[in-house]
Amino acid sequence: MRDGRIVAAAEEERFRRIKHWAGFPSEAIRYCLKEAGARLSDVDYIAINSDPKANMLRRLGYAAKRRPDLGLIIDRVRNQGKRASIESELARAFPGDVIRGKIRRVEHHLAHLASSYLVSPFRDVVAVSVDGFGDFASAAWGIGRNSTMSLDGRVWFPHSLGAFYQALTQYLGFPNYGDEYKVMGLAPYGEPRFLPEMRRIVLLQSDGTFALDLKYFRHHREKIAYEWSGGSPHVGTLFSPEMETLLGPPRKSDEPLTDRHRDIARSVQAMYEEAFFHLLGRLYDRYQLTDLALAGGCAMNSVANGKIRRLSSFKRTYIQSAAGDAGGAIGAAMHVWCELAGPDCNSSALTPSALSGDIDVGRPVMDHAYLGLGLDNQKIARLLECRADELAAKCCSTEDVTDELDLCHRTAQVVAEGKVVGWFQGRMEWGPRALGNRSIICDPRRADMKEILNLKIKRRESFRPFAPSIQREHVAEWFEEDDDVPFMMQVFQIRESKRCMIPAVTHVDGSGRLQTVYKQTNPRYWNLIDAFRALTGVPMVLNTSFNENEPVVCRPEEALDCFLRTDMDVLVLGDWVVRRQTN
């Protein structure tokens, strides 16, 4: 950040090419400095979204009262020590560069709250953070006013909606870190017949909070294997044998899914929503504000998010594109900036936001996520020239199309023909979602498009839906809700009369996890969708992430590699069109 504005943001996994990379983010830091035209020695403050000293009395009191396994305590202390070695990690990654910047550690949930409120289009909000755990808490809330945040309440370790969802995700045979979205996709195929059992696991409290019946969990009393340094994270089993007594035997990852598993998935999602809206209801009653800023890993639950306006008194919701722990980087930086600058953190020279909100909130609004590595068409030309023999061997032709509207029309035409198109443009998105710059684009009208995509590229579970990117001005025609969803963080019901027209992006329950596209923030992607609308009458395309069982592509080389090793039909790489010839 420079003078309160975000210059660059990127996640380490994109550079390391390992999903959820959990080591020190040296390459992401290197990129951000390069994008800013700066050296590490130019940085005034380094903000970290974790504070090992936060809530220390609460931690000590818990240890004294509950007497958890000694291995658990040693493991927690060791992890805190690793997080505290920022200076040494920076020195190792940037030898010879002087670290002049002061390191400021921001409590985990305060960083989450700031990550949403301080870049939102709203002036006064209720800010809520819900996740697994961070700095000994799993949820927090407060008020955002005049670019300052209060932190008014928390849910403390070991109680956590994130831990509940993760434990049941493991129980259902999805063991990898971040697999919760699979449970969310599976849930509409089942019925909530296990909701009574879920209500024995998660206990709603009279003050709006929630608690876990800890006999069903292990994380509070014994060491859980958690490997996070230098690779993809791995989390050991969170649920106890009592969970199996309650629900029956857990599913193994290679076992087929049954109706029982689908019903448990639906019940897990229903219980999460019950607790989530229980909390939101109490917070609205307390603060009487109608704008909500939401953050934390659980804010990635787009199904629940899409029901906020229907099932609570909140009228407007903002969820940042990297709602999970990665987004805490922006939150920590924004919090430190506003704390240092005081009233001067509000900028008088603001770019109007594409999002509906307060006319002038007095600070920059994050209305897009295009904050990562960009592209250079001349470098792309050299890349294609260097790999000309490989492209020829794959029967691929290349063409430079410099007229943007022509490029978009040609691309829309092949999408309308049922082709699978890799669309690599502009700066990489910040957050886990592909939002039209590192996307695979298809025709949402084809009922067989999910099967085509999974056969050609994705090879993922059949129950997982694909998402629509729709021009913002057409949302009300196609969805039952009319709102801004720039970061694909909410699921809305598709109008019943429209579902048969876009079966490839309509989930089994009639919903779609939409992205609203704005001409102001991504004119090329908007023009592509507009060209498709002109051809078909449908103002949206199917959008899925540009990858094949790997992190979303970052550089042109990775996009070309993915194109060549899959059966993708067309690659639009900046201004260049690479087409696979077919007989």
C-alpha positions as CSV (number, residue, x, y, z in Angstrom):
1,M,0.0,0.0,0.0
2,R,1.1,3.5,-0.7
3,D,-0.8,6.5,0.9
4,G,-3.7,4.3,1.8
5,R,-4.2,2.8,-1.7
6,I,-3.5,-0.8,-2.6
7,V,-0.7,-1.1,-5.1
8,A,-0.5,-4.9,-5.3
9,A,-1.7,-8.0,-3.7
10,A,-0.9,-11.7,-4.5
11,E,-0.9,-15.0,-2.7
12,E,2.2,-17.2,-2.5
13,E,0.5,-20.3,-4.0
14,R,0.3,-18.7,-7.4
15,F,4.1,-18.3,-7.6
16,R,5.0,-21.6,-5.9
17,R,2.4,-23.6,-7.9
18,I,1.4,-25.5,-4.7
19,K,-2.2,-25.1,-3.5
20,H,-2.6,-23.2,-0.2
21,W,1.2,-22.8,0.2
22,A,1.7,-22.2,3.9
23,G,5.3,-21.2,4.2
24,F,6.8,-17.7,4.2
25,P,5.4,-15.7,1.2
26,S,8.8,-14.5,-0.1
27,E,7.8,-14.6,-3.8
28,A,4.5,-12.7,-3.3
29,I,6.4,-10.1,-1.3
30,R,9.0,-9.9,-4.1
31,Y,6.3,-9.4,-6.7
32,C,4.5,-6.7,-4.6
33,L,7.7,-4.7,-4.2
34,K,8.5,-4.9,-7.9
35,E,5.0,-3.8,-8.8
36,A,5.5,-0.8,-6.5
37,G,8.9,0.0,-7.9
38,A,10.4,-0.3,-4.4
39,R,12.9,-2.2,-2.4
40,L,12.3,-3.7,1.1
41,S,14.3,-0.9,2.5
42,D,11.7,1.6,1.2
43,V,8.9,0.1,3.2
44,D,7.9,2.1,6.3
45,Y,5.7,-0.4,8.0
46,I,5.2,-4.2,7.7
47,A,1.8,-5.2,9.0
48,I,1.1,-8.8,10.1
49,N,-2.4,-10.2,10.7
50,S,-1.5,-12.1,13.8
51,D,-0.3,-11.0,17.2
52,P,1.2,-13.7,19.5
53,K,0.7,-11.5,22.5
54,A,-3.0,-10.9,21.9
55,N,-5.5,-12.4,24.5
56,M,-2.6,-13.8,26.5
57,L,-4.6,-13.8,29.8
58,R,-7.4,-15.7,28.2
59,R,-4.9,-18.3,26.8
60,L,-3.2,-18.8,30.2
61,G,-6.5,-19.1,32.0
62,Y,-7.7,-21.7,29.6
63,A,-4.5,-23.7,30.0
64,A,-4.7,-23.5,33.8
65,K,-8.4,-24.5,33.9
66,R,-8.6,-27.2,31.2
67,R,-5.1,-28.7,31.4
68,P,-4.9,-29.8,27.8
69,D,-2.3,-32.3,26.6
70,L,1.3,-31.0,27.0
71,G,2.0,-31.7,23.4
72,L,-0.8,-29.3,22.4
73,I,0.7,-26.5,24.5
74,I,4.2,-27.1,23.1
75,D,2.9,-27.2,19.6
76,R,1.1,-23.9,20.0
77,V,4.1,-22.2,21.5
78,R,6.3,-23.5,18.7
79,N,3.9,-22.2,16.1
80,Q,3.8,-18.8,17.7
81,G,7.6,-18.8,17.6
82,K,7.6,-19.5,13.9
83,R,5.1,-16.6,13.3
84,A,7.3,-14.3,15.4
85,S,10.4,-14.7,13.2
86,I,9.3,-12.3,10.5
87,E,12.6,-10.3,10.6
88,S,14.8,-13.4,10.1
89,E,12.5,-14.7,7.3
90,L,12.8,-11.3,5.5
91,A,16.5,-11.2,5.9
92,R,16.9,-14.7,4.5
93,A,14.6,-13.9,1.5
94,F,16.2,-10.5,0.8
95,P,19.9,-10.7,1.6
96,G,21.7,-7.4,1.5
97,D,18.5,-5.4,1.7
98,V,18.1,-3.3,4.9
99,I,14.8,-3.7,6.8
100,R,14.0,-0.2,7.9
101,G,10.2,-0.7,8.3
102,K,8.6,-1.1,11.7
103,I,6.8,-4.4,12.2
104,R,3.2,-4.0,13.5
105,R,1.3,-7.0,14.5
106,V,-2.5,-6.7,14.4
107,E,-4.8,-9.1,16.2
108,H,-6.1,-11.7,13.8
109,H,-9.8,-10.9,13.9
110,L,-9.2,-7.1,14.0
111,A,-7.3,-7.6,10.7
112,H,-10.2,-9.5,9.3
113,L,-12.8,-6.9,10.3
114,A,-10.6,-4.1,8.8
115,S,-10.0,-6.1,5.6
116,S,-13.7,-5.8,4.8
117,Y,-14.9,-2.5,6.4
118,L,-11.9,-0.3,5.5
119,V,-12.2,-1.1,1.8
120,S,-16.0,-1.3,1.7
121,P,-18.4,1.2,0.0
122,F,-20.2,1.8,3.3
123,R,-19.7,4.5,5.9
124,D,-21.2,2.9,9.1
125,V,-21.3,-0.9,9.3
126,V,-21.6,-3.9,11.6
127,A,-18.4,-5.8,10.9
128,V,-18.3,-9.6,11.5
129,S,-15.4,-12.1,11.3
130,V,-16.1,-15.8,11.5
131,D,-13.4,-18.4,10.8
132,G,-11.5,-21.4,12.3
133,F,-9.2,-19.9,14.9
134,G,-6.8,-16.9,15.1
135,D,-5.2,-15.4,18.2
136,F,-7.3,-17.7,20.4
137,A,-10.7,-16.6,19.0
138,S,-12.9,-17.9,16.2
139,A,-15.3,-15.0,15.7
140,A,-15.4,-11.3,16.4
141,W,-17.6,-8.3,15.7
142,G,-17.7,-4.6,16.1
143,I,-18.6,-1.3,14.5
144,G,-16.9,0.5,11.6
145,R,-17.4,4.2,11.7
146,N,-15.3,7.1,10.2
147,S,-12.6,4.7,9.1
148,T,-12.0,3.3,12.6
149,M,-12.9,-0.2,13.9
150,S,-14.2,-1.2,17.3
151,L,-13.9,-4.8,18.4
152,D,-16.8,-5.4,20.8
153,G,-17.1,-9.1,21.2
154,R,-15.6,-12.5,20.4
155,V,-16.2,-16.3,20.5
156,W,-13.2,-17.8,22.1
157,F,-11.2,-21.0,21.5
158,P,-12.2,-23.9,21.5
159,H,-15.6,-23.0,20.1
160,S,-15.7,-22.4,16.4
161,L,-18.1,-22.6,13.4
162,G,-15.1,-23.0,11.2
163,A,-13.8,-26.0,13.2
164,F,-17.3,-27.5,13.1
165,Y,-17.5,-27.3,9.3
166,Q,-13.9,-28.5,8.8
167,A,-14.4,-31.5,11.1
168,L,-17.6,-32.5,9.3
169,T,-15.9,-32.0,6.0
170,Q,-13.2,-34.5,7.1
171,Y,-15.9,-36.8,8.3
172,L,-17.5,-36.8,4.9
173,G,-14.3,-38.0,3.3
174,F,-12.9,-34.7,2.0
175,P,-9.6,-34.5,3.9
176,N,-7.7,-31.7,2.1
177,Y,-7.3,-28.3,3.6
178,G,-9.9,-26.0,2.0
179,D,-12.3,-28.8,1.0
180,E,-15.3,-27.2,2.7
181,Y,-16.6,-25.9,-0.6
182,K,-17.2,-29.5,-1.7
183,V,-19.6,-30.0,1.2
184,M,-21.3,-26.7,0.2
185,G,-21.7,-28.0,-3.4
186,L,-22.9,-31.4,-2.2
187,A,-25.5,-30.1,0.3
188,P,-28.3,-29.3,-2.2
189,Y,-28.5,-32.9,-3.3
190,G,-29.5,-34.0,0.2
191,E,-32.2,-33.4,2.9
192,P,-31.4,-31.9,6.4
193,R,-32.6,-35.0,8.2
194,F,-29.5,-35.0,10.5
195,L,-30.2,-31.4,11.7
196,P,-31.2,-32.7,15.2
197,E,-27.8,-34.4,15.5
198,M,-26.1,-31.2,14.4
199,R,-27.9,-29.2,17.0
200,R,-26.3,-31.5,19.6
201,I,-22.9,-30.6,18.2
202,V,-23.4,-26.8,17.9
203,L,-25.3,-25.1,20.7
204,L,-26.8,-21.7,20.2
205,Q,-26.4,-19.3,23.1
206,S,-28.8,-16.7,24.3
207,D,-26.4,-13.8,23.5
208,G,-26.3,-14.7,19.8
209,T,-23.0,-16.7,20.0
210,F,-22.5,-20.4,19.7
211,A,-20.6,-23.2,21.5
212,L,-19.5,-26.7,20.5
213,D,-20.2,-29.8,22.5
214,L,-16.6,-30.6,22.9
215,K,-17.0,-34.3,23.3
216,Y,-17.3,-34.5,19.6
217,F,-13.9,-32.8,18.9
218,R,-10.2,-33.4,19.6
219,H,-8.6,-30.0,19.0
220,H,-9.2,-28.6,22.5
221,R,-7.5,-31.3,24.4
222,E,-4.8,-33.0,22.3
223,K,-2.3,-32.2,19.7
224,I,-3.7,-32.3,16.1
225,A,-1.2,-32.8,13.3
226,Y,-0.9,-29.5,11.5
227,E,1.9,-29.1,9.0
228,W,2.0,-25.7,7.5
229,S,5.7,-24.8,6.9
230,G,7.1,-25.0,3.4
231,G,4.2,-26.6,1.4
232,S,0.5,-27.4,1.3
233,P,-1.0,-27.5,4.8
234,H,-2.3,-30.7,6.3
235,V,-4.7,-30.8,9.2
236,G,-5.1,-34.0,11.3
237,T,-8.5,-35.4,12.2
238,L,-10.6,-32.9,14.3
239,F,-13.5,-35.1,15.2
240,S,-13.6,-37.6,18.1
241,P,-15.0,-41.2,18.2
242,E,-18.1,-39.7,19.8
243,M,-18.9,-38.1,16.4
244,E,-18.9,-41.6,14.9
245,T,-21.2,-42.8,17.6
246,L,-23.6,-40.0,16.9
247,L,-23.5,-40.1,13.0
248,G,-22.2,-43.5,12.2
249,P,-19.0,-44.5,10.4
250,P,-17.2,-41.7,8.5
251,R,-16.8,-41.9,4.8
252,K,-13.4,-42.8,3.4
253,S,-12.2,-40.5,0.6
254,D,-12.4,-43.3,-2.0
255,E,-15.8,-44.5,-1.1
256,P,-18.9,-43.6,-3.2
257,L,-21.2,-40.9,-2.0
258,T,-24.6,-42.2,-0.7
259,D,-27.8,-40.4,0.2
260,R,-26.7,-40.6,3.8
261,H,-23.6,-38.5,3.0
262,R,-25.6,-36.0,1.0
263,D,-28.1,-35.7,3.8
264,I,-25.3,-35.1,6.3
265,A,-23.8,-32.4,4.0
266,R,-27.2,-30.7,3.8
267,S,-27.5,-30.8,7.6
268,V,-24.0,-29.4,8.1
269,Q,-24.8,-26.5,5.9
270,A,-28.2,-26.0,7.6
271,M,-26.6,-25.9,11.0
272,Y,-24.0,-23.4,9.9
273,E,-26.7,-21.1,8.6
274,E,-28.7,-21.5,11.7
275,A,-25.8,-20.4,13.9
276,F,-24.7,-17.7,11.4
277,F,-28.1,-16.0,11.3
278,H,-28.6,-16.4,15.0
279,L,-25.4,-14.3,15.5
280,L,-26.4,-11.8,12.8
281,G,-29.9,-11.4,14.3
282,R,-28.5,-10.4,17.7
283,L,-25.9,-8.1,16.2
284,Y,-28.6,-6.2,14.2
285,D,-30.7,-5.9,17.4
286,R,-27.8,-4.5,19.2
287,Y,-26.5,-2.0,16.7
288,Q,-29.5,-1.2,14.5
289,L,-27.3,-0.7,11.4
290,T,-28.4,-2.2,8.0
291,D,-24.9,-2.5,6.4
292,L,-22.8,-5.5,7.0
293,A,-19.0,-6.1,6.3
294,L,-18.2,-9.8,6.5
295,A,-14.8,-11.5,6.7
296,G,-13.0,-14.6,7.9
297,G,-12.7,-18.0,6.3
298,C,-16.4,-18.8,6.9
299,A,-17.3,-15.7,4.8
300,M,-16.4,-17.9,1.9
301,N,-19.7,-19.7,2.5
302,S,-21.4,-18.1,-0.4
303,V,-24.6,-20.1,0.0
304,A,-25.2,-18.6,3.5
305,N,-24.0,-15.2,2.3
306,G,-26.6,-15.1,-0.5
307,K,-29.4,-15.4,2.1
308,I,-28.4,-12.5,4.2
309,R,-30.9,-10.0,2.8
310,R,-33.7,-12.5,3.0
311,L,-33.0,-14.0,6.4
312,S,-31.7,-11.0,8.4
313,S,-32.4,-7.3,8.7
314,F,-29.2,-6.3,6.9
315,K,-29.8,-4.7,3.6
316,R,-26.4,-4.4,2.1
317,T,-23.3,-6.7,2.4
318,Y,-19.7,-6.3,1.5
319,I,-17.3,-9.3,1.4
320,Q,-13.8,-8.7,0.2
321,S,-12.4,-11.0,-2.6
322,A,-9.9,-12.7,-0.2
323,A,-12.2,-13.1,2.8
324,G,-10.0,-15.8,4.4
325,D,-6.7,-15.4,6.1
326,A,-4.9,-14.1,3.0
327,G,-7.2,-11.1,3.1
328,G,-5.9,-10.3,6.6
329,A,-2.9,-8.9,4.9
330,I,-4.9,-6.0,3.4
331,G,-6.8,-5.7,6.7
332,A,-3.6,-5.4,8.7
333,A,-2.1,-2.9,6.3
334,M,-5.3,-0.8,6.2
335,H,-5.6,-0.8,9.9
336,V,-2.1,0.4,10.5
337,W,-2.4,3.0,7.8
338,C,-5.6,4.5,9.3
339,E,-4.2,4.3,12.8
340,L,-1.1,6.2,11.7
341,A,-2.7,8.7,9.4
342,G,-5.7,9.5,11.7
343,P,-8.2,11.9,10.0
344,D,-5.8,12.1,7.0
345,C,-6.4,8.5,6.1
346,N,-9.5,9.8,4.3
347,S,-8.6,10.8,0.7
348,S,-10.1,13.8,-1.0
349,A,-9.2,12.5,-4.5
350,L,-11.3,9.4,-4.7
351,T,-12.1,7.3,-7.8
352,P,-15.9,6.7,-7.9
353,S,-16.7,3.1,-7.0
354,A,-18.5,0.8,-9.3
355,L,-20.4,-0.6,-6.4
356,S,-23.6,0.8,-5.0
357,G,-23.0,2.2,-1.5
358,D,-22.6,5.5,0.2
359,I,-21.7,8.3,-2.2
360,D,-18.5,9.3,-0.5
361,V,-17.1,7.1,2.3
362,G,-13.9,9.3,2.5
363,R,-11.5,6.5,1.5
364,P,-10.7,4.3,-1.5
365,V,-13.2,1.4,-2.1
366,M,-12.0,-2.0,-3.3
367,D,-14.5,-2.6,-6.1
368,H,-12.3,-5.0,-8.0
369,A,-9.7,-7.6,-7.3
370,Y,-7.2,-7.1,-10.2
371,L,-4.2,-6.5,-8.0
372,G,-1.8,-9.2,-9.1
373,L,0.8,-9.9,-11.8
374,G,0.0,-8.4,-15.2
375,L,0.9,-9.3,-18.7
376,D,3.0,-7.8,-21.6
377,N,1.8,-8.6,-25.2
378,Q,5.4,-8.3,-26.5
379,K,6.6,-10.9,-24.0
380,I,3.6,-13.1,-25.0
381,A,4.7,-12.8,-28.7
382,R,8.2,-13.9,-27.8
383,L,6.8,-16.8,-25.7
384,L,4.7,-18.0,-28.6
385,E,7.6,-17.7,-31.0
386,C,9.9,-19.7,-28.7
387,R,7.4,-22.5,-28.5
388,A,6.3,-22.4,-32.1
389,D,7.5,-25.9,-32.8
390,E,5.6,-27.3,-29.8
391,L,2.5,-25.4,-30.9
392,A,2.8,-26.7,-34.5
393,A,3.2,-30.3,-33.2
394,K,-0.2,-29.8,-31.4
395,C,-1.7,-28.4,-34.6
396,C,-2.2,-24.9,-33.1
397,S,-2.3,-21.6,-34.9
398,T,-1.6,-18.2,-33.4
399,E,-3.0,-14.7,-34.4
400,D,-2.5,-11.3,-33.0
401,V,-5.8,-9.4,-32.7
402,T,-5.1,-5.9,-31.6
403,D,-8.7,-4.5,-31.9
404,E,-10.4,-5.3,-28.6
405,L,-13.9,-5.4,-29.8
406,D,-13.0,-7.7,-32.6
407,L,-11.1,-9.9,-30.2
408,C,-14.1,-10.0,-27.9
409,H,-16.5,-10.8,-30.8
410,R,-14.3,-13.6,-32.1
411,T,-14.0,-15.1,-28.6
412,A,-17.8,-14.8,-28.0
413,Q,-18.4,-16.6,-31.3
414,V,-16.3,-19.6,-30.4
415,V,-17.9,-19.7,-26.9
416,A,-21.3,-19.7,-28.6
417,E,-20.2,-22.6,-30.7
418,G,-19.6,-24.6,-27.6
419,K,-15.8,-24.3,-27.4
420,V,-13.8,-24.2,-24.2
421,V,-11.8,-21.0,-24.0
422,G,-8.9,-20.1,-21.8
423,W,-9.1,-16.3,-21.1
424,F,-5.9,-14.8,-19.7
425,Q,-6.0,-11.0,-19.4
426,G,-4.7,-8.0,-17.4
427,R,-3.7,-8.3,-13.8
428,M,-4.3,-11.5,-11.8
429,E,-7.2,-11.6,-9.3
430,W,-6.6,-11.3,-5.6
431,G,-8.4,-14.1,-3.8
432,P,-9.4,-17.6,-4.6
433,R,-11.9,-16.8,-7.4
434,A,-11.2,-16.4,-11.1
435,L,-13.0,-13.1,-11.9
436,G,-12.5,-12.8,-15.7
437,N,-8.7,-12.4,-15.9
438,R,-7.5,-15.9,-15.2
439,S,-10.7,-17.7,-16.3
440,I,-11.9,-20.6,-18.5
441,I,-15.0,-19.3,-20.4
442,C,-17.8,-21.5,-21.8
443,D,-21.4,-21.3,-23.0
444,P,-23.9,-21.4,-20.0
445,R,-26.7,-22.5,-22.3
446,R,-25.4,-26.0,-23.0
447,A,-26.7,-28.7,-20.6
448,D,-23.7,-30.9,-21.4
449,M,-21.1,-28.2,-20.7
450,K,-20.3,-29.4,-17.2
451,E,-19.5,-32.8,-18.5
452,I,-17.5,-31.3,-21.4
453,L,-15.4,-29.2,-19.0
454,N,-14.8,-32.1,-16.6
455,L,-13.8,-34.4,-19.5
456,K,-11.5,-31.9,-21.2
457,I,-9.9,-30.1,-18.2
458,K,-11.3,-30.1,-14.7
459,R,-11.9,-33.8,-13.9
460,R,-13.6,-32.7,-10.7
461,E,-16.6,-34.1,-8.8
462,S,-19.9,-34.0,-10.8
463,F,-21.8,-32.4,-7.9
464,R,-19.8,-29.2,-7.9
465,P,-21.4,-26.3,-9.8
466,F,-19.9,-23.9,-12.3
467,A,-20.5,-20.1,-11.9
468,P,-22.0,-17.4,-14.1
469,S,-20.4,-14.1,-14.8
470,I,-23.1,-11.6,-15.6
471,Q,-23.2,-8.0,-16.6
472,R,-24.3,-6.0,-13.6
473,E,-27.1,-4.2,-15.4
474,H,-28.8,-7.5,-16.2
475,V,-28.8,-9.1,-12.8
476,A,-32.4,-8.4,-11.9
477,E,-33.6,-10.0,-15.1
478,W,-32.0,-13.3,-14.3
479,F,-31.8,-13.6,-10.5
480,E,-34.3,-13.2,-7.7
481,E,-31.9,-10.8,-6.0
482,D,-30.5,-7.6,-7.5
483,D,-27.2,-6.7,-5.8
484,D,-23.5,-6.2,-6.3
485,V,-21.5,-9.5,-6.1
486,P,-18.2,-8.5,-7.7
487,F,-16.1,-11.3,-6.0
488,M,-18.4,-14.3,-6.5
489,M,-19.1,-14.4,-2.8
490,Q,-22.9,-14.9,-2.8
491,V,-25.2,-17.5,-4.2
492,F,-28.6,-16.2,-5.5
493,Q,-31.6,-18.1,-6.8
494,I,-31.9,-17.9,-10.6
495,R,-35.4,-16.9,-11.8
496,E,-37.3,-20.0,-12.4
497,S,-38.3,-18.9,-16.0
498,K,-34.6,-18.5,-16.8
499,R,-33.2,-21.7,-15.4
500,C,-33.8,-23.8,-18.5
501,M,-31.9,-21.2,-20.6
502,I,-28.7,-21.5,-18.6
503,P,-28.5,-25.1,-17.3
504,A,-24.7,-25.2,-17.2
505,V,-24.6,-22.6,-14.4
506,T,-27.8,-23.6,-12.6
507,H,-27.2,-25.8,-9.6
508,V,-29.6,-28.6,-8.7
509,D,-31.5,-26.3,-6.3
510,G,-31.9,-23.5,-8.9
511,S,-29.1,-21.3,-7.6
512,G,-26.0,-19.8,-9.1
513,R,-22.9,-18.4,-7.5
514,L,-22.7,-15.3,-9.6
515,Q,-20.1,-12.6,-10.4
516,T,-21.4,-9.2,-11.3
517,V,-19.2,-7.7,-14.0
518,Y,-18.7,-3.9,-14.4
519,K,-17.6,-2.1,-17.5
520,Q,-15.8,0.4,-15.2
521,T,-13.5,-2.2,-13.5
522,N,-13.0,-4.8,-16.3
523,P,-14.0,-3.3,-19.7
524,R,-12.5,-6.2,-21.7
525,Y,-14.4,-8.9,-19.8
526,W,-17.6,-6.8,-19.9
527,N,-17.1,-6.4,-23.7
528,L,-16.7,-10.2,-24.1
529,I,-19.9,-10.8,-22.3
530,D,-21.6,-8.1,-24.2
531,A,-20.5,-9.6,-27.5
532,F,-21.9,-13.0,-26.3
533,R,-25.2,-11.2,-25.3
534,A,-25.4,-9.7,-28.8
535,L,-25.0,-13.2,-30.4
536,T,-27.3,-15.2,-28.0
537,G,-29.4,-12.8,-26.0
538,V,-27.8,-14.2,-22.8
539,P,-25.7,-11.5,-20.8
540,M,-23.5,-14.0,-19.1
541,V,-20.9,-16.7,-19.6
542,L,-19.8,-19.7,-17.6
543,N,-16.7,-18.8,-15.7
544,T,-14.4,-21.2,-13.9
545,S,-10.8,-20.9,-12.8
546,F,-8.0,-21.3,-15.3
547,N,-6.2,-24.3,-13.9
548,E,-6.1,-28.1,-13.9
549,N,-5.8,-29.5,-10.3
550,E,-3.3,-26.7,-9.5
551,P,-3.4,-23.1,-8.3
552,V,-4.9,-20.7,-10.8
553,V,-2.4,-19.8,-13.5
554,C,-0.3,-16.7,-12.8
555,R,2.0,-16.2,-15.7
556,P,1.4,-16.6,-19.5
557,E,3.8,-19.7,-19.5
558,E,1.5,-21.5,-17.1
559,A,-1.6,-20.6,-19.1
560,L,0.1,-22.0,-22.3
561,D,1.2,-25.1,-20.4
562,C,-2.4,-25.7,-19.2
563,F,-3.8,-25.2,-22.6
564,L,-1.4,-27.6,-24.3
565,R,-1.7,-30.5,-21.8
566,T,-5.6,-30.3,-21.7
567,D,-8.2,-30.4,-24.5
568,M,-9.0,-26.7,-24.3
569,D,-10.1,-25.5,-27.7
570,V,-8.9,-21.8,-27.7
571,L,-6.5,-19.7,-25.6
572,V,-6.8,-16.0,-25.6
573,L,-3.6,-14.7,-24.2
574,G,-3.7,-11.0,-24.0
575,D,-4.2,-9.9,-27.6
576,W,-3.1,-13.3,-29.0
577,V,-5.4,-16.1,-30.0
578,V,-4.1,-19.6,-30.0
579,R,-6.5,-22.0,-31.7
580,R,-6.3,-25.8,-31.7
581,Q,-7.1,-27.0,-35.2
582,T,-9.7,-29.8,-35.4
583,N,-10.5,-32.1,-38.2
